[in-house]
Amino acid sequence: QYHKKTIIISLNTLTAAVFNIILNLYMIPKFGYIGAGVTMVVSYILSFSLHALETKRLEPNLFSKKMFIRPCVLMILSLFIFYSFISNPFIRWITAFFLVMLGIFVNKKTIITYLGSANKKG
């Protein structure tokens, strides 16, 4: 079903690339390499979202939107926290530790299921 839909994939990728270039023209002069990093993350989120929306349109029951919203919100939150405490590495690493622990706790059923199926294969 996807093999004849490559033009939409190309347009989504092109849209994210143009957005990346335009945002870089603004962000790099103001914020340097940090602006380039933020721009890259935002552009990848845009690309991912456009591709996910197209996939959802083609296969409505393939995945739930909630499955992707939570990680994106967590990424944006951690990006904000990390750069808010850029001068304090201790707080950044403690925050990273707690975000990883939160991710494991929230997804523990999926992780246990995956590890269980990986052990059976190996």
Secondary structure, 3 states (H helix, E strand, C coil): CCCCCHHHHHHHHHHHHHHHHHHHHHHHHHHCHHHHHHHHHHHHHHHHHHHHHHHHHHCCCCCCCHHHHHHHHHHHHHHHHHHHCCCCHHHHHHHHHHHHHHHHHHCHHHHHHHHHHHHHHC
